Amino acid sequence: MKYLPLVWAGIWRKPGRTILIFLQVAVAFALFGVLQGVKTGAEQAIAAARADLLIVHSRLSWGEQLPLGMLGQIESVRGVREVIPVDLAVAAYQKPDQQVGIVAVRPDKGWLSAFTFTISPASVQAFRATRTGILVRASLAREYGWKVGDRIPLMTQVVKTDGSTDWTFDMVGTFTDSDVGGGDRNVLINYDYWNEARASDKDTVQHFNVRIADPHAAAAVSDAIDARFANSPNETRSESIRELAQANLQSIGDLEFLIRAVVAAVMAALLFATATMMIQSVPERTAEIAVLKTLGFTNGAVFALTLAEAVATCLVAAGLGLALATLAFPLVPRFVNGLSMPWIIVAVGLITALAVALVSAAVPAMMAARLEVAAALAAQ
C-alpha cells in the first residue's frame, strides 16, 4: 500500500496522455463487452432452447396452409405427446404502423407444454373459458396500456364471414415467451373462434406445435412425421425450436466469425497504441527513475511500479467500458430476441484487460528497470 502514491503520481504525470489511454481502453472494452455478450448470450440462448418441441410446417414455405385434419396423423407418430394447431396473422391496432402478431392456438388440455409461454393459471383458465379471449405479450400490454377486461380492436387482412376485417377481443391476461425467435409483439387468441369466424381458409393452420417425449429423439421423430406426409399434396418439414433458434441467429451472417474478427482487430489496435504510449513515457521519466534507484529501489521494484501503473489504468478503464456495455446490452434483444448479458463476459473482459496491460507495459517496464543511474542523470 505504501507504493500506491508513487503509482498514482506516475499515472497522472501526463494527464492528457492518461486520459487518452483511459478513453481508448474504455471504448475498446465497451465494444468487447457488447460483442462478446452477443456471442455468448446467443450460444446460451440456443443451448437453452427446447429440443423436445417441434414445429411442423409446410415444406414449400412457412406461409403455406396445412389441413387441420393432419393433426390426428401427427399424434399417431411414436414419441409424440402433444399436438396443437397454430395459425398466424398480422394485425394493426389503431394505426398501420402499430403492428401486432396474432397467434391462434387451441387451448386443449396440456397445450402449454407445446409452447415456450409462461402464463398464470388464472389467465389460462380465463383464456380457455372466453371464446373471444386474448392473451397479450406483457411488454406489448405495457406499451399500449392494455389491462385485463379491455376490449381490444384489431384490423387484419383476414375477412370475417360478415365481410368485415375488424376483429374485437377481450383481454384476459398476459404472457411472456422464452423462445429466442419469438416475437415481442404477439397476442394469443382461440383458434376455434378464429377458424369459425373467418370467411376463407377454414380448417387450415400454418403449422403444428408438437411436443415429444425424448428431446434426444427429435431428429428421428421429425423424420417420422415428415415421412408420414411424403409425396402427398401437403409435404411437411419438422424442426425443433433449438434448430429454428440457431437458424434465426445464423440468418444475420456468421456471427461468431464476425465478432471474433472485430474483437481481435480492436484488441490488436489497443495493444499497439497502449504499448507505443508507454514506451514514449519512459524516456520522459529517466530523471525520476534515476532518483528512485538512488533512493534504493531495485530493478525489480521499478519494473513492478511501471507495470502497476499500466495495470491500474487498464483495469479501471476496462471496468468502466464493461459497465457501459452491461447498461447498453438491454438494447440488443431488439435485434436478437431473448438474449441476456452473461456475467462471465465481465470476468473475461477484466482478465483480458490485465493481459493487455501486462503485455503492453512489459517492454517499457524492462527499459525502466535496466536504466543506469549515472547515464540517466548525465542525460539531463
Number of C-alpha atoms within 10 A of each C-alpha: 5 6 10 12 10 14 19 14 11 20 19 13 13 11 11 10 15 18 15 13 20 21 17 19 30 26 20 21 32 24 19 27 29 24 23 24 25 24 22 19 20 24 17 14 21 24 13 15 22 20 22 23 27 29 23 26 25 22 14 12 11 12 14 14 18 24 15 17 11 16 17 10 11 22 17 12 15 13 17 21 18 22 25 25 26 22 22 17 15 15 25 18 15 12 10 10 9 12 17 22 17 21 20 23 22 19 19 12 10 12 17 16 18 20 19 17 15 13 17 11 9 10 19 18 14 16 22 18 13 16 16 20 24 29 26 26 22 19 15 17 19 11 9 10 9 17 17 15 12 13 16 16 14 20 20 18 12 20 16 18 12 9 10 14 15 15 17 13 19 20 26 24 25 23 20 17 19 17 23 24 19 16 16 20 17 25 22 23 27 24 23 17 16 21 18 14 16 17 15 13 13 14 15 18 25 22 25 25 24 27 27 24 15 14 17 11 14 22 15 13 24 22 15 17 22 21 14 16 16 14 10 9 9 18 18 25 22 25 20 22 24 22 16 19 24 18 14 16 18 12 10 10 11 10 16 16 11 13 18 15 11 14 19 13 12 17 18 13 14 20 20 14 15 23 22 15 17 23 18 11 17 19 15 10 14 20 18 14 23 22 14 16 18 12 9 10 15 14 20 14 15 22 21 16 20 26 22 23 21 28 20 17 22 28 23 16 25 30 21 19 27 26 17 18 23 20 13 14 19 13 12 17 14 12 9 18 22 20 26 19 23 17 13 11 22 23 13 13 22 19 14 18 28 19 16 24 24 20 17 24 26 20 17 23 25 18 18 24 22 14 19 15 16 10 12 17 14 8 8 7
